[in-house]
């Protein structure tokens, strides 16, 4: 039996664009559009400015583009800067299973590596679908949080496979990239607990940076420790605390996991997407928001752990904590009738009236929600008024969930809203046109050139 690294590299080497059904290609284009929109929207954030400044200190014989900025850097540093932009708004896609996360974060790696390989849209699509497949299959197999590890420990593996495919590595080189990428890059779950820092939006970007570095080392012939999963000091021992098996990968006969990933409607943690939608539906029923006495949210245990599991979530001191706070985002939805990027600025975080409403939120675990995991993220929001009236809404599949998907027009509208004011409208039109026809793009650097100020 081949070991896990050999199974992954064999699948990667054998996957080709022609193996992808038309609906998978189309779905990949939707996620690439959504992800690049998130990157453009996150370009002017403080973490992105820091990452871009770091990237600007590096010149390379294999330059890769830093999105929006008109600059370039080494492939790994460009991947990091682009990944920070992608993740900052917490607006990119999601996948939930035993472990959860944002497989589109790996697009930072597939994009840069496709560019430096001088390859085109078909290579980008194939390597992206591969990264999604690896991320989701491992998330189906193991939850790394209880052992103190962050989901980007899985994301690193997905980015290694995506980067290796984009660079055109052989099966043996890909195996070595996996060995080289996993051993030094195990990320701690403390990243998402308590007073969440800027690193929350940088962790997967860093995993992808390390993945690209590992793939480039393997391309040059460096070998890594093996067997990296099964060995006495390997992944099974250190991270998962037990062996796991991967389900069959997507192919012409087996569905691809990218079809089970969801696009976000709101710029906040994925486990609060249904909560905010339910809160907005309740708000439409309320005579007066000022009459709210209690806000009761019931949802799944994992959502409570991540989005309402510590005191900081009731009084978030920064954007990173607020967009991962179920009480805060539910209160914003009820008070303002929307949740946008601006609602995580200091003027809202320090608003006494809003914080007073946050204090009225009570969060509990629903056994029915737990039973529906991971197929749904069922939640119920109930508001009790001062006069005792009760208003409630239940949502299982938020708008954007793969069972309640955004239309192509809505994906494009989201992209335009994120690009507005960052890149010129005419360039946005051209970029979208090429992205929808990505399989026809001969060189992705021509595409990336359109995503600039």
N, C-alpha and C positions, 0 to 999 in steps of 0.2 A: 504493500500500500504506500503510495506517495505521501509524504508529510504535508502539513497544511501549506507551507510556503511553496512546495512543488505543485500542489493542487491549484493554488492561486496563479502561479506563473504559467502553468499549462493552459489554464483558461484564458489568461490575458493574451498569450501568444497566439492562441487559436481563434480569438474573436476578431471578426472583420466587419467592416461597414455593411457589406452585402448580407451579413447574418441578421441585421437589425430590421424588424418589420417596419413598415411605413409609419405606423402609429407611435412606435418607440422613437424613431427619428424626429417626428413632430413634437413629441413630448420633450425630448432633449432640447430642441430649439426653444420651446417655451421656457424651460428652466434656465437656459443660457441667457435668454433675453431678460428674464426676471432678475437673474444674478447680476448681470452687467448694469441693469437699472439701479439695483441696490448699491453697487460699487460707485456709480456716478453720484447717487444721493449721499453716500458716506464720505465723499472725497474731501469735503471741507471740515471734517471733524478733527478734534485735537489728536486722537490716536493716529488717524491717517496722516496728518501733517508731520507727526513725529516719525512715522514709518517711511514716508516719502523723503524726509530729510535724511534719514539713515541710508536709504537706498541711493540717494544722490551722491553719497561719499564714495560709491563704488563704480568703477568703470570696468568694462568687460570686453574680451574678444568675442564673446557670444552674447551681445546685448539683448535684453528683453525689455519690452515697453512697460513703463509704469503708467497705468491708466489715467486719463484726463490731464495729467500733469505735463505732457509733452516731453517727459524725460525718459531715461532708460537706466538699467542697472544690470547686475549679474542675474541670471535666471532665478536663483534662489531668493535674492533680495527683492527682485521685482514681484515674485510670487508672494512674499511676505507683505509688501506694501499693498498690492492689489487685494490680498486676502483680508487685510485690516479694513479696507474700504468696503468690501463686500459685507462684512459682518457687523460693522459699527451700528447700523440702525436696528439690528435685530429684526430685519424685514425679509431676509431670505428664507428659503423653503424649510420644510421640516419632515422628518420621518420618525415615527414612534413604534417601538417594539419593546423587547426586554431592555434595550438601551435606546436612547433617542439622540437626535442631533440634526445637523444641517449638512446633508451631503453636497450641496452646492458650494460649500466652502472649498471643496476640492477643485472647483473650476479655476481657482487661482493657479493651481499647479498645472492643470491640463492646458490652460490657455498659454502660459509662458513657455511651456515645453513644446507645444505645437508650433509656436512662433519661432523658437530657436532652431527647431528641426526644419524650418522652412516648408512646413506642411500646410494643408488646407483645411477647409471646413469639415470634410469627412473624417479626417484624423481627429479633429477636436470633438466631433460628435461621438465617435467610437470610444475615445479615451474617457470622455465624460460619462457615457453610459456604463463603462467598466467601473469607474470610480463609485458611481451610485450603487452598482450591483454588489461590489465588495463591501461598501459601508453598510448597506442594508442587511446583507446576509450575515455579517458578523454581529450586527445589532440584534438580529433574530436569535442568534445563538447564545449570547452572553450579556449580562448586565455587569459592567465594571465598577459602577458607583459604590456598591456596598464594601468593596475592598479599597476604596479611597482613590480611585482613578477616574479621570475625566473622560468623556466620550471622545475627545480628540485623540486619545490613545488609539481608538479605532479609526478615526479620521486620518491619522498619519498613514495607516496601512492602505486605506482607499486612495490617498494621494500618491503613495508610492506606485501603486499599480497604474493609476491614471497617468502619472508622469512618465513611467517606463514605456507605456504604450505610445504616448505622444512623441517620445524621443526615438521610438523605433527599436527598442532594446530586444535582444533575443530572449528566449525562455530562460536560459541559464543566467544571463545578465539580470533578468527580472528577479529570479530567485535570490541572487546576491543583493540586489537592491532592497528586497524585503528584509533580509538578514541585517544589512547595514542600517536600515531605517528604523527597525523596531528596537534594537538593543539599546541605543542611547536616548530614546525619545518616549519616555513614559510620563504622562502628565497627571498632576494631582487634581482631585475633585474640589479641593479648597477654592479653586478658581471661581466657583459658582455659589459659594456659601457665605451668608452673613452680609457684610458691607462689601458689595461686589465692586471690583476695581475695573480700571480700563482694560486690564489683561483679559477680561471675559471675552471681549471682541477681538483679541489678538491671538488667543491660544490655538485655534485651529489654523490661523494664518501661519503661526510658527511651526505647527506640525507639518503643514504643506511645504514651508521653506526647507525644513529638514528632510522631507520626502524627496524634494527635487535634488538636494545635495547628495542624498544617498543614491538616487538614480544616476546622477552624473559620475559619481565615484564608480559605480558598478559598470557603467558604460566604458570606463577607462581600464577596467580589469581588476578593481579591488574586490576582495572577498570579505564576507562577514560571518559572524558566529552562527553555527548550525548544529542541530535543528533549533531554530529560534523559538518555535512554539513548544515542541515536545521535550526539549532538553532539560536536564536537572535544574538549570538556572534560567529557564526560558519563560515564555509568556504564560503558559499554563500554571507554572509554579508561582510566578511573581504577581501576575495581574488577575487572571480569571480564577485562580485557586481551584483549578480542575480543568480537565480536557473538555473540548466541545467539538462537535462535528458541524460542517456547513451543509446546508440543503443544496440541491442541484442548482447550478447557476442558470441564468436566462440564456436561451438559445432559440432556434427556430421552433422548437416544440415546448419550451418552458417559458412562462411569462417573465419579463424583466421587472425588477423591483422599482425601477424609476416610475412605473405606472402607479405605485402606491405611495408616492411622495406628494406632499401638499404645498401649495403656494399660500403665503400669508396675505391676509387682507389688512392687518394692522401691524405697525412697527413695534412688536413686543413679543415676549416669549411664546412659543407655540402652544404651551399648555394653557395659556390664558386667551387664546383666540376664541374658543367657544364661550368663555366667561364674558368677554367683552361684547360679543354678539348678543348673548342673552340679556346682558345689562342694557344694551341699546334698545332691545325689544321691550323690556320692562319700562324703560323711560317713556316710550310712546304711549304707555297706558296711564302714566302718573299724571294726576291733576297738577301737582306742584312738587318740584324737586326739594324745595325747602321744607316739605312736610315729612321727609323721610326720618323714621325713628330707628329702623334696623335694616341691615342688608345681610341676607343669609345666602352664602354660596356653598353648594355641595358638589363635589367632583371627585375624581379619582385620587388615590393615595399618592401616586407619583407626582401629580400636579401640585398637591398640597405640600409635599416635601420640598419641591424645587421652587415654587412660587409663593408659598405662605408658611415656610417651615422655620422661620426665625424672626425675632422682633424687628429687625431692620426693615422687613417688608411692609411694616405698618408706618414707618417714618423714614422712607428712603432719602439718603443724603446726596445721591448722585443719579445720573441717568441710568447707569448700568444696573443699579439696584432697583430703580423704579420700573424699568421695562421688564424686569423679572419679578415684579410684585403684583400678585393677583389682587390684593386689597386696593392698591393704588390705581391700577388700570380700570378696575371695576368702578371705583369712585369717579374717575375722570369721565368714563362713559356716561355715568348717570348725571354728572353735573353739567357736562358740556355737549352731550349728544354726539360726540365723536372722540376718537383717540388718534392724534396726529403727532408728527415729530416734535412740534412745538410744545407739547404737553409734558415734555421731560426737561424743559428748561427750568432754571432756578426760580423764576417767578411763579411757576406752578408748584414746584417742590416745596416752596416756602409759603404757599398760600394757606392762611389759617382756616378759611372756610372749606377748602378742599381737604386739608388734613383732618378737619373735624368730621367730614364725611367718611374718610378712610377709617377713622376710629370706630365707626359704626358697623364695619364689615366683620362678620364672623364666618369662618371657613370650616367646613366639616367634610368628612369622607363619606362618600356614597358607595355602598356595596354593589349597587346596580352599575355604577360607573366603573368600579373595579372589574366587574364581570365582563364588561364590554371592551376592555382593553385587549389588544391594541387597535382593534377594528374601529373604535370610536373614541372620542374624548368628551363623553357625555357630562354635561353640567347643568345644574339648575340654579337660577338666581331668583331669590324672593326678596321683595321689598315690603316692609311693614311700615305703614304711616303712623303718625302720632294719634290718629283717631282709630287705629286698629285695622284699617283696610289692608288687604294683602294683594300684591300683584306679583306674578311670577312668569318666567319663561324657561323652557328647557331646550337645549341645543346639543345635538350629538355630532353633527358635521358642520363646522363653520364654513362660510363661503370661502372657497379656495381649497378646502379638503378634497382629496381625490375622489370622494363620493359626492361632492357638491362643488365641482371645479369652477374656477374662473373661466370665462370664455376667452378666446384669443383676443378679442377686442378689449376685454377687461385687463388682460395681461399687458397689452400695448398701452392702455390708458395709465396703468400703474407705472410703466417705464417712462412715459412722457412726463408724468407728474414728478418723478424723481430727477429727470434730466432737466426739467424746466429751470432756467436761470443758471445752469452749470455749463451746458453746451448749447450752441445756437440751434434754433428750431430746424433750420434747413439741414444741418448735420444730423440732428436726431432723426429726421425723415429718412435720410440716406442710410444711416446706421440700421434702423429698423428694417428697411427694405432688404439690406444685405443679410441681416440675421434671419429673416424669414426664409431666405434662400441660401442658408449657410452651406448646404451640401454642394453648392455650385461655386463657392469661394475657393480660389486656387491657393491663396496664401493668406493666412489669418492676419499677418501684419498689415495688410491692406484694410482689413476690417477694424483692427485695433486703432489704426490711425484716425478713424472717424470719431472715436470716443475721446475727444480732447477739447479743451476750451477754445 
